[in-house]
Amino acid sequence: TGAAVMAVTLIVLNYAVAWLSSRLPRVRKLVEGEPVLLARDGHVYPQVLRRELVSEADFRKAMRQSGCARESDIRLAILETNGHITIETTDGHPG
């Protein structure tokens, strides 16, 4: 019985949060967060990487996956709300 009450409670809470998020931008921002700028024009922001708990290895992996060989080739690097790092290079190719 306790497990059923817990499951129903979680389902109701999930529905309520989804409903509120779809109607109120402030709630959506609170629940989903916002993209965070990690680098711009070849300059990586190490304090932002630390604050967002992005390791150097994860950032380098995102660079490789986007075909970016050097930090100086980065036009924009953004930590998306889903945790993916998007890197746009100076040649205009997003990764």
N, C-alpha and C positions, 0 to 999 in steps of 0.2 A: 504494500500500500504506500509506504514511504517513497519508494522508487517511482511509482506512478505519479504521485503528487509532485515530486521533484521534476520529472520529465515534463509534465503539463506546465509547471511554473516556468521552466526554461523556454518552452515553445511560446508561451504567452509573452514573456519578456522579449524574446527575439522578434515576435510580430510587432510588439509595441515600439521597439527601437527602430525597426524597419519602416513602420508607418510614420513615425515622427521624423525620421531622417528624410523621407521622401517629400515631406511637406514643409519642413523648417530648415533653412540653410544653416542656421547656427548649430542645430543638433547634428546635421550631416558633418559639419566641420569638426565638431567635438568627437564624433564617433569615428569618422574616417580619417581625419587629419588633413593636412595639406602637403603638397609636394615641397621638397626642401632643396634649395640650391646648394650643391656641393662644390662646384667649380665654375669659373667663368673666364673666358679669354686666356686660357693657359695657366691660370692661378687656382690651385686647389686650396680649399679652406680647411686646414687640419682640425681647427677647433670645432667646426661643424661636423666633420667626420666623427670625432670623439663623442660629441653630444648625441649624435644619432646612432652611435654604436656600429659604425661602418668600419670594418678593419681595412688596413692597407691592402691586404690580400684580396678582399672582396672588391675593392675599388679597382685594383689592377686587373682582376678578372673581367670586370665590366668593360674596362678599356680594351682588353684583348678581344672580347666578344664583339665590340663595336668597330674593330679594326683600327683602333687608335694606338699608335706606337709610343707617342710621347705626350707628356702633360701639356706641352706647348701647342699640341694639335687640338686640344679641347676648346670648343667654343662655349658649350654649356654641359654641365653634368647635374642631373636632377635625380634625387631619391624620390621615387613615386610613392603614392600612398599604399600600394600593394607590396612595397619592399624592393621592387626592381629599380636598378640604376640605369637611367637613360643617358647616353652620352652622344652629343651632337658634335661632330668634328668641324674644323675650320673649312673643310671642303664641302660642308653642308649635308653630310650623310649622318642621319640619326642611327644610333645603335641600340 
